[in-house]
Amino acid sequence: METKVLALSEYATIIFTSSRVRVRDKRGEAMRLELENTLKLRGESHPLKVPVTLEFSGERMTVTGELELDTKRWGVPQLSALGGSVKTKEKLGLTFEIVLVAV
């Protein structure tokens, strides 16, 4: 993954730059947002919209979301092993949760 797919020796950094945040919905202590971003991966930069949910609970803020990346768009090679029984997919699903706590 690190050497062939992400090519970290050539592209040591992944840059995620957010340019705009839109509020899609607000209910109580939760908001659904859409982040407009640029993702730089393997030297390729492309725009990317990421839907997230932002929730507040006392001194804690949680951001959750999921997105799907088209790996070909960022130049990720399609690799296979074990006679083709293990392959990288054209679509990569990412799920994340970021928790921030006031100190």
C-alpha positions in Angstrom: 0.0 0.0 0.0 2.7 2.5 1.0 5.1 1.8 -1.8 3.0 0.8 -4.8 -0.4 2.3 -4.3 0.4 5.6 -2.4 4.1 5.8 -3.6 5.1 7.6 -0.4 8.8 7.7 -1.4 7.8 9.9 -4.4 4.8 11.7 -2.9 5.5 12.0 0.8 2.5 14.3 1.6 -1.2 14.1 1.1 -2.8 17.6 1.1 -6.4 18.2 1.9 -7.4 21.9 1.5 -10.9 23.1 2.3 -12.2 26.1 0.4 -15.9 26.3 1.4 -18.3 25.0 3.9 -22.0 24.8 3.3 -24.6 24.1 5.9 -27.1 21.6 4.5 -29.3 21.0 7.6 -29.3 21.9 11.3 -31.2 19.9 13.9 -30.6 20.7 17.6 -26.9 20.2 18.4 -26.1 18.6 15.0 -25.4 20.0 11.6 -25.0 18.4 8.2 -22.3 20.2 6.2 -20.8 19.9 2.7 -17.0 20.7 2.5 -15.6 21.8 -0.8 -12.0 20.8 -1.0 -9.0 20.0 -3.1 -7.2 16.7 -2.5 -3.6 16.3 -3.6 -2.7 12.6 -3.7 0.2 11.1 -5.7 1.0 14.5 -7.2 -2.6 14.9 -8.6 -4.9 17.7 -7.3 -8.6 17.5 -7.9 -11.7 19.1 -6.3 -13.7 16.9 -3.9 -16.9 17.5 -2.0 -17.2 15.8 1.3 -20.5 15.5 3.3 -20.0 15.6 7.1 -22.0 15.6 10.2 -20.9 18.0 13.0 -22.3 17.2 16.5 -21.8 19.2 19.8 -22.1 17.6 23.2 -20.9 19.7 26.1 -17.1 20.3 25.7 -16.9 17.8 22.8 -17.3 18.2 19.1 -17.5 15.2 16.7 -17.2 15.3 12.9 -18.1 12.2 11.0 -18.3 11.4 7.3 -17.7 9.1 4.5 -16.7 9.5 0.9 -15.7 7.5 -2.1 -12.6 8.2 -4.2 -12.1 7.2 -7.8 -8.6 5.9 -7.6 -7.9 6.3 -11.3 -8.5 10.0 -11.0 -5.5 10.3 -8.7 -3.3 8.0 -10.7 -3.5 5.1 -8.3 -2.4 1.9 -10.2 -4.7 -1.1 -10.3 -2.7 -3.9 -8.8 -3.4 -7.5 -8.3 -1.8 -10.4 -6.4 -2.3 -14.1 -5.9 -3.3 -14.7 -9.5 -5.8 -11.9 -9.5 -7.7 -13.0 -6.4 -6.6 -9.9 -4.5 -7.0 -6.6 -6.4 -7.1 -2.9 -5.7 -10.5 -1.4 -6.5 -11.3 1.5 -8.7 -13.4 3.0 -5.9 -12.0 3.5 -2.4 -14.4 4.1 0.4 -13.3 6.2 3.4 -15.1 6.6 6.7 -13.8 8.9 9.4 -14.6 10.3 12.8 -12.8 13.3 14.3 -13.3 14.1 18.0 -12.3 17.4 19.5 -12.4 18.0 23.2 -11.8 21.3 25.0 -8.9 21.3 27.4 
